[in-house]
Amino acid sequence: MGLEVLEALDSARTQWYHVTAIVIAGMGFFTDAYDLFCISTVSKLLGRLYYFDPSSQKPGKLPLKVNNFVTGTALVGTLAGQLVFGWLGDKLGRKKVYGVTLLIMVTCAICSGLSFGSTSKSVMTSLCFFRFWLGFGIGGDYPLSATIMSEYANKRTRGAFIAAVFAMQGVGIIFAGLMSMLLSAIFMSNFHAPTYEENRVLSTQREADFLWRIVLMIGAVPAMLTYYWRMKMPETGRYTAIIEGNAKQAAADMARVLDIEIQAQQDKIADFKAANDYPLMSNEFFQRHGRHLIGTMSTWFLLDIAFYSQNLTQKDIFPVMGLIPKELKMNAIQEVYQTSRAMFVIALLGTFPGYWFTVFFIERLGRFKIQLIGFFMMSFFMFVIGAEYNYVKAHKNVFALLYGLTFFFANFGPNSTTFVLPAELFPTRVRSTCHALSAASGKAGAMVGVFGIQSLTVDNEVGQIRKAMLLLAVTNLVGFFCTFLVTETKGRSLEEISGEDGGDSEFTATPPVGRVSMTRQRSEETM
């Protein structure tokens, strides 16, 4: 019952348009990562500026609840945006709502930097308000970018293409550290100040209030540069043909994109749609895809507890481990510079390579193996850090290595594969929604990290940091076992994986080990 337009997409050679789609979708994730993680580089500066107590022996610090809301409201907005835009992507089309997410991000990134108020409370409230809506726009990018890329890609390189889009998150994290480091270096060279130990009042430069605002507003730039090209992208052929029922338009759009002739086959559309006419909240969906949905939601939830805890608590862990000077030995802008530099180095050497290892190996090893390996290695390294914390603390190079490896295997592992799998496992009519549900589950896990794990590290207490590491090790181990609820998808068309082609797909009826062996057997027969 295959449609020629779908077969053309699956068998298309890799060409310039695929690269363009990766860049257009990937720039959204570059912006997403920058906006979500740049707050970690300046949150301690916010404490010095707005919660300074001249009688205190230590610099001003955001109160625990305020700190959690400043770093966490964007994640709450992201969760809401994922659900709303994921549903809209299935109801209205991927393209129709794709540009809206960028407009929201541009507007709210700028407004975050313009947060106003005459008191510390009003400034923080304003900042949290705009970062919530910033997160709302960011959230929409998750299901839409993943779905668009999966529906454009050919089946041989689909996983690598989706992973490449997500890998731009790593570039965004590096850029967040780099820009904060460069801007703070410029401010530091122009606005000198004593350390907090030398002069409590003068150690916080007044000009530092501009620094954090500029850092946040820069997140609007890549989103603005991408908007025009997103609006030029046609709707995906799968959505046009299968959901809108317009095979002629789908064939015309994809023929222009792929530069080939494609037959419309309008007469096959009715039969194709009839074979897949079941809603998300139905027994048939849960019989065919329920286990996979539970698997993608649970693994992403568990992964993001660890991933966001790692990223957002770096600023608290670095001073304890001696990777940056103690806060008393720095002025306000120096602290931003030292924190940003440490984050940049960890991201460059640990985070960034992991993303691209996934891109290069996902079609060789498969999603399933990479996710299992990643969860296991994350659990192992975090357990070592927690169990041998006193030794690791005394050897900061050992800590930096182990901590960097947890980032590497997060990204050469579940942080990438939990994004890829929901874009492949589910039928076209609910693909965006199911990806949104999985991603929103992940952001729920991120909020556990922000409001739970971060509360253990914010006071820089050694015992609490050790406890946090052991908790995250257990979380990753549970994620390892939950991975067995999902399955391998490499080398198959989206319709074969989801059963939309009218057949009983092994991907919807057989346990993971059986599925993998059957796939290998079929591959050997064809060879």
C-alpha positions in Angstrom: 0.0 0.0 0.0 3.1 2.2 -0.3 2.8 5.7 -1.8 5.4 6.8 -4.3 6.0 10.1 -2.6 6.8 8.3 0.7 9.0 5.8 -1.1 10.8 8.6 -2.9 11.5 10.3 0.4 12.8 7.0 1.9 15.1 6.2 -1.0 16.3 9.8 -1.9 20.0 10.3 -2.0 21.4 12.7 0.5 21.5 16.2 -1.1 21.9 19.8 -0.3 18.3 20.2 0.8 18.8 17.7 3.6 21.8 19.8 4.8 19.7 23.0 4.6 16.9 21.4 6.6 19.4 20.3 9.3 20.8 23.8 9.6 17.4 25.5 9.7 16.0 23.1 12.3 19.3 22.9 14.1 19.6 26.7 14.6 16.4 26.5 16.6 18.1 24.0 18.9 21.2 26.2 19.0 19.0 29.0 20.3 17.1 26.8 22.6 20.3 25.5 24.3 21.8 29.0 24.6 18.6 30.4 26.1 18.2 27.6 28.6 21.8 27.3 29.8 23.1 30.9 29.7 21.2 31.6 32.9 23.6 29.4 34.8 26.5 31.7 33.9 24.9 34.8 35.3 22.6 33.5 38.2 25.3 34.1 40.8 25.8 37.6 39.5 22.1 38.2 40.0 22.6 37.2 43.7 25.5 39.7 44.1 23.5 42.5 42.4 20.1 42.1 44.0 20.6 40.3 47.3 23.7 41.9 48.6 23.9 42.2 52.4 26.9 44.3 53.6 27.0 42.6 56.9 27.4 39.2 55.4 30.7 37.4 55.2 29.7 36.0 51.8 28.6 37.7 48.6 24.9 38.1 47.9 23.2 34.9 46.7 19.8 34.2 45.3 17.5 32.7 47.9 16.9 29.0 47.2 13.3 29.5 46.0 14.3 32.5 43.9 17.2 30.6 42.4 15.0 27.6 41.5 12.4 29.8 39.9 14.9 31.9 37.9 16.6 28.7 36.5 13.4 26.6 36.4 10.6 28.8 35.0 11.9 28.5 31.4 11.6 24.7 31.8 8.0 25.0 33.0 7.3 27.1 29.9 9.2 24.6 27.8 6.9 21.7 29.0 3.8 23.7 28.3 5.1 24.8 24.8 5.9 21.2 23.9 2.4 20.0 24.6 0.7 22.9 22.9 2.8 23.1 19.8 3.1 19.3 19.5 -0.7 19.0 19.4 -0.9 22.0 16.9 1.7 20.3 14.7 -0.6 17.4 14.2 -3.8 19.4 13.9 -2.7 22.4 11.8 0.5 21.2 10.1 4.2 21.3 11.0 5.0 24.4 8.9 2.1 26.6 10.0 3.2 26.8 13.6 7.0 26.4 13.0 7.7 30.1 12.6 5.6 31.1 15.6 8.0 29.4 18.0 10.9 31.5 16.7 8.9 34.8 17.1 8.2 33.9 20.7 11.8 33.1 21.4 13.1 36.4 19.8 10.6 38.5 21.7 11.1 36.9 25.1 14.9 36.7 24.9 15.0 40.4 24.4 12.4 41.1 27.1 14.3 38.9 29.5 17.2 41.2 29.2 15.0 44.2 29.7 13.4 42.9 33.0 12.4 45.9 35.0 11.6 46.8 38.6 12.5 49.1 41.4 13.1 46.2 43.8 14.9 42.9 43.6 11.6 41.1 43.9 10.0 42.9 41.0 13.1 42.4 38.7 13.1 38.7 39.5 9.4 38.4 38.9 9.7 40.2 35.6 12.6 38.0 34.6 10.7 34.8 35.5 7.6 35.9 33.6 9.6 36.5 30.3 11.6 33.3 30.7 8.5 31.3 31.1 7.2 32.5 27.7 10.7 32.1 26.3 10.5 28.5 27.4 7.1 28.2 25.8 8.6 29.1 22.4 11.6 26.8 23.0 9.2 23.9 23.8 7.5 24.1 20.5 10.8 23.6 18.7 11.3 20.1 20.2 8.4 18.2 18.5 8.3 20.3 15.4 12.0 20.1 14.5 12.2 16.4 15.3 9.1 15.6 13.3 10.0 17.7 10.3 13.5 16.2 10.1 12.3 12.6 10.4 9.6 13.1 7.7 12.1 14.7 5.3 15.0 12.3 5.8 15.7 9.1 3.9 15.6 5.9 5.9 19.3 5.2 5.6 20.4 8.4 7.3 17.3 9.5 9.2 18.7 8.9 12.6 22.0 10.7 11.8 20.0 13.7 10.4 17.7 14.0 13.5 20.7 13.6 15.8 22.6 16.3 13.8 19.6 18.7 14.4 19.8 17.9 18.1 23.6 18.2 18.2 23.2 21.9 17.6 22.2 21.9 21.3 25.8 21.2 22.1 26.9 24.1 20.0 24.4 26.3 21.8 25.7 25.2 25.2 29.3 26.0 24.1 28.2 29.3 22.8 26.5 30.2 26.1 29.7 29.6 27.9 31.8 31.3 25.3 29.7 34.5 25.0 29.4 34.9 28.8 33.2 34.4 29.0 34.0 36.9 26.3 31.6 39.5 27.5 32.7 39.2 31.1 36.3 39.5 30.0 35.5 42.8 28.1 33.7 44.1 31.2 36.5 43.0 33.5 39.1 44.8 31.5 37.1 48.0 31.5 35.6 48.0 35.0 38.1 47.1 37.6 37.0 46.2 41.1 38.5 44.6 44.3 37.6 41.1 45.4 34.7 40.6 47.9 37.3 39.8 50.6 39.0 43.2 50.0 35.9 45.4 49.7 32.4 44.0 50.0 30.6 47.0 48.5 32.9 47.8 45.6 33.4 44.2 44.6 30.2 44.3 42.7 30.5 46.6 39.7 27.4 48.7 38.9 28.1 48.0 35.2 27.6 44.3 35.9 23.8 44.9 35.7 24.3 45.4 31.9 26.4 42.2 31.6 23.7 39.7 32.5 21.1 41.5 30.4 23.3 41.5 27.3 24.0 37.7 27.8 20.3 36.9 27.9 19.4 39.2 24.9 22.0 37.6 22.6 19.8 34.5 22.4 17.5 36.4 20.1 20.1 36.8 17.3 20.3 33.2 15.9 16.5 32.9 16.1 16.0 36.1 14.0 18.5 34.9 11.4 16.6 31.6 10.9 13.0 32.9 10.6 13.0 33.7 6.9 14.3 30.3 5.9 11.8 28.4 8.1 9.0 30.2 6.3 10.4 29.1 3.0 10.3 25.4 3.9 7.3 23.5 2.4 5.0 21.3 4.5 6.4 17.8 4.9 5.2 15.3 2.2 4.0 12.9 4.8 1.7 15.4 6.5 0.3 16.7 3.2 -0.3 13.2 1.8 -1.4 11.2 4.9 -3.1 13.8 7.1 -4.4 16.4 4.6 -5.1 13.7 2.0 -3.5 15.8 -0.8 -1.2 13.4 -2.7 -0.9 15.7 -5.7 0.4 18.6 -3.6 2.7 16.3 -1.6 4.2 14.9 -4.9 4.6 18.4 -6.3 6.3 19.8 -3.1 8.7 16.8 -2.7 9.5 16.6 -6.5 10.6 20.2 -6.3 12.7 19.6 -3.2 14.2 16.3 -4.3 14.5 17.3 -8.0 12.8 14.1 -9.3 9.5 13.1 -10.9 6.9 11.7 -8.4 3.5 10.2 -9.3 0.6 11.6 -7.1 -1.3 8.3 -6.7 -4.3 10.1 -5.2 -6.4 6.9 -5.5 -4.3 5.2 -2.8 -4.7 7.9 -0.2 -8.2 6.8 1.0 -7.0 3.2 1.6 -3.9 4.5 3.4 -5.8 6.7 5.7 -8.5 4.1 6.4 -5.8 1.7 7.6 -4.5 4.3 10.2 -7.7 5.9 11.3 -7.4 5.6 15.1 -6.9 8.5 17.6 -4.3 8.8 20.2 -6.6 8.0 23.1 -7.8 4.7 21.8 -7.3 1.0 22.7 -5.8 0.3 19.3 -3.1 3.0 19.7 -2.2 1.7 23.2 -2.1 -1.9 21.9 0.2 -1.0 19.1 2.2 1.9 20.5 1.5 2.2 24.2 4.6 0.3 25.4 6.8 2.5 23.2 5.1 5.7 24.5 5.7 4.6 28.1 9.3 3.8 27.1 10.1 7.1 25.4 8.4 9.1 28.2 10.1 7.3 31.1 13.6 7.3 29.6 13.4 11.0 28.7 12.1 11.8 32.2 14.9 9.9 33.9 17.6 11.3 31.5 16.6 14.9 32.1 16.7 14.6 35.9 20.5 13.9 35.5 21.2 16.0 32.4 19.7 19.3 33.7 20.9 18.7 37.2 24.5 18.4 35.8 24.2 21.5 33.6 22.4 23.8 36.0 24.4 22.9 39.2 27.9 23.2 37.6 28.1 26.7 39.0 27.7 25.3 42.6 30.0 22.3 42.1 33.0 24.1 40.5 34.0 26.1 43.5 33.8 23.1 45.9 36.0 21.1 43.6 38.5 23.9 43.3 38.0 24.3 39.5 37.4 28.0 40.1 38.5 30.3 42.9 36.4 30.7 46.0 33.7 33.4 45.7 35.5 35.6 48.4 38.5 35.7 46.1 36.7 37.2 43.2 34.6 40.3 42.3 31.3 40.0 40.6 32.4 40.0 37.0 35.4 37.7 37.7 33.0 35.1 39.1 31.0 35.2 35.8 34.2 34.9 33.8 35.5 31.9 35.9 32.2 30.1 35.9 31.7 30.6 32.2 35.2 29.5 31.4 34.8 26.3 33.4 31.4 25.6 31.7 32.9 26.3 28.3 35.8 23.9 28.8 33.6 21.1 30.1 31.1 21.6 27.3 33.9 21.7 24.6 35.7 18.6 25.8 32.9 16.5 27.2 29.5 17.7 26.0 30.1 18.6 22.4 32.0 15.5 21.2 29.2 13.2 22.6 26.6 14.7 20.4 28.6 14.2 17.2 29.7 10.7 18.2 26.0 9.9 18.1 25.6 11.5 14.7 28.5 9.4 13.3 27.6 6.1 15.0 23.8 6.0 15.3 23.3 4.3 12.0 26.0 1.7 12.8 25.3 0.9 16.4 21.6 1.8 16.4 19.6 3.9 18.8 18.9 1.1 21.3 22.6 0.2 22.0 23.7 3.8 22.2 21.0 4.5 24.8 21.8 1.5 26.9 25.6 2.2 26.8 25.0 5.9 27.7 22.7 5.3 30.6 25.1 2.6 32.0 28.2 4.7 31.7 26.5 7.8 33.2 25.4 5.7 36.2 28.9 4.3 36.6 30.8 7.6 36.5 28.3 9.4 38.8 28.5 6.5 41.3 32.3 6.7 41.3 32.2 10.4 42.0 29.7 9.9 44.8 31.2 6.9 46.4 34.8 8.1 46.2 33.9 11.8 46.7 36.7 12.6 49.2 39.4 11.2 46.9 37.9 12.9 43.8 37.6 16.2 45.7 41.3 16.1 46.5 42.3 15.4 42.9 40.5 18.0 40.8 41.9 16.7 37.5 40.3 13.3 38.2 37.0 15.0 39.0 37.1 17.0 35.8 37.8 13.8 33.8 35.0 11.8 35.5 32.5 14.8 35.3 33.4 15.4 31.7 32.8 11.7 30.9 29.3 11.8 32.4 28.5 14.7 29.9 30.1 12.7 27.0 28.0 9.6 27.6 24.9 11.7 28.2 25.2 13.0 24.7 26.7 9.9 23.1 23.7 8.2 24.7 20.2 9.0 26.0 20.2 12.8 25.6 20.4 12.2 21.8 18.5 9.0 21.4 15.5 10.0 23.5 15.1 12.9 21.0 15.4 10.6 18.0 13.2 7.7 18.9 9.9 9.4 19.5 10.2 11.0 16.0 10.4 7.5 14.5 8.2 5.2 16.5 4.7 6.7 16.1 2.2 7.2 13.2 2.2 10.4 11.2 -1.2 11.6 12.5 0.1 11.6 16.1 3.9 11.8 15.7 4.3 15.4 16.8 2.0 14.9 19.8 3.8 11.7 20.9 7.1 13.4 20.6 5.7 16.3 22.6 4.5 14.0 25.3 7.9 12.3 25.5 9.7 15.7 25.6 7.3 17.1 28.1 8.0 14.1 30.3 11.7 15.0 30.0 11.1 18.6 31.1 9.1 17.2 34.1 12.3 15.4 34.9 14.4 18.5 34.4 12.1 20.3 36.9 12.9 17.5 39.4 16.5 18.3 38.9 16.0 22.1 39.2 13.7 22.1 42.2 15.0 18.9 43.9 18.6 18.1 43.0 19.7 21.7 42.8 18.5 22.3 46.4 21.2 19.8 47.4 24.1 21.6 45.7 23.1 25.3 46.0 24.8 25.7 49.4 28.1 24.1 48.3 28.0 21.5 51.1 30.2 18.5 50.3 27.9 15.9 51.8 24.9 17.2 49.9 26.8 17.2 46.6 27.9 13.6 47.3 24.3 12.6 47.9 23.1 14.3 44.7 25.7 12.3 42.7 24.6 9.0 44.1 20.9 9.8 43.5 21.7 10.7 39.9 23.6 7.4 39.5 20.5 5.4 40.6 18.3 7.5 38.3 20.4 6.6 35.3 20.4 3.0 36.2 16.6 3.0 36.2 16.8 4.6 32.8 19.0 1.8 31.6 16.2 -0.8 32.4 13.4 1.4 31.0 15.2 1.5 27.7 14.0 -2.1 27.1 10.5 -0.7 26.6 11.6 0.9 23.3 13.1 -0.7 20.2 15.6 -0.4 17.4 14.4 1.6 14.4 17.4 2.0 12.1 17.1 1.2 8.4 13.3 1.1 8.3 10.8 3.5 6.8 8.6 5.4 9.3 5.5 3.6 7.9 7.1 0.2 8.5 8.1 1.1 12.0 4.7 2.4 13.0 2.7 -0.1 11.0 1.1 2.5 8.8 2.0 0.5 5.6 -0.8 -1.9 6.5 1.4 -4.7 7.7 2.0 -6.1 11.2 5.3 -4.5 11.9 7.7 -6.4 14.2 8.4 -3.1 15.8 4.9 -2.9 17.2 4.5 -6.6 18.2 7.8 -8.1 19.3 10.0 -7.6 22.4 13.2 -5.6 21.8 15.6 -8.6 21.6 13.4 -10.4 19.2 13.0 -7.4 17.0 16.7 -6.8 16.7 17.4 -10.4 15.8 14.5 -10.4 13.2 15.9 -7.2 11.7 19.3 -8.8 11.4 17.8 -11.9 9.8 16.0 -9.9 7.2 19.1 -7.9 6.4 21.1 -11.1 5.9 18.4 -12.5 3.6 18.4 -9.4 1.4 22.2 -9.5 1.2 
